[in-house]
Amino acid sequence: MIYPTDLTDKQYNLIAGLFNVGNYGQARKHLVRDLLNAVFYLTKTGCQWAILPKTYPPRKAVESFFYRAKKRTTWDAMLERLVVLDREASGKKAEPTYALIDSQSVKTTLNSEERGIDGKKR
């Protein structure tokens, strides 16, 4: 069964190389694409690991894949790559030239430093 969260060929080709690196010499029992589709299904639907549809690899395999990729910062690398590609497709430079900070957040942070968390506590 194909779910709306499953990657298209084009989407998969953009990120596949990031997830095939560092397999520690182990033969994969499940396809990387199936593991990625399972993770994206979990992320989008918010379902628990235990009720992952049977059309995806087993829960333990998906969970292990997710946490190994997280530990290796592969998810961060994927997001960075996609941001760069999206910026370039929009005609922008790969790296932003400036950033904005919400002024309300800055005010809140400064006020908490000046007053402290609990001024009456001894």
C-alpha positions, 0 to 999 in steps of 0.5 A: 500500500502507498501512503501520502507520506511515502517519498516520491522517486525525486524526493528519495533521490535527493536524500538517499545518499545520506542514509546509505553511508556508515552501515558498519558493514552490515547487510541491510535487511530492509530497504532504506526507502521503506525505513524512511517512509515508515519514519515519515509516516510516524512523524506525519500521523503521530502514531505510536511505534507499536501501531506502525502499519504492517506494510512497513518494516517491523517496529524495531527495525524502524526504531533502530534506523531512526535512532542510529540516524539521529545519533549520526546527525543524518537527519540534520544533514538531510534538513540542511541539504533540503534547505539549500536545495529549496533556497537555490530553487527559489533563486536565493543564495544557499546560505542566508545573508541575515536573520531576524529575531522576534523582539518579544522573545528578546525582551522576555529573555532580558527581563528574566535575567534582570529580575531572576527567577524568584527574587524572594527566595533566599 
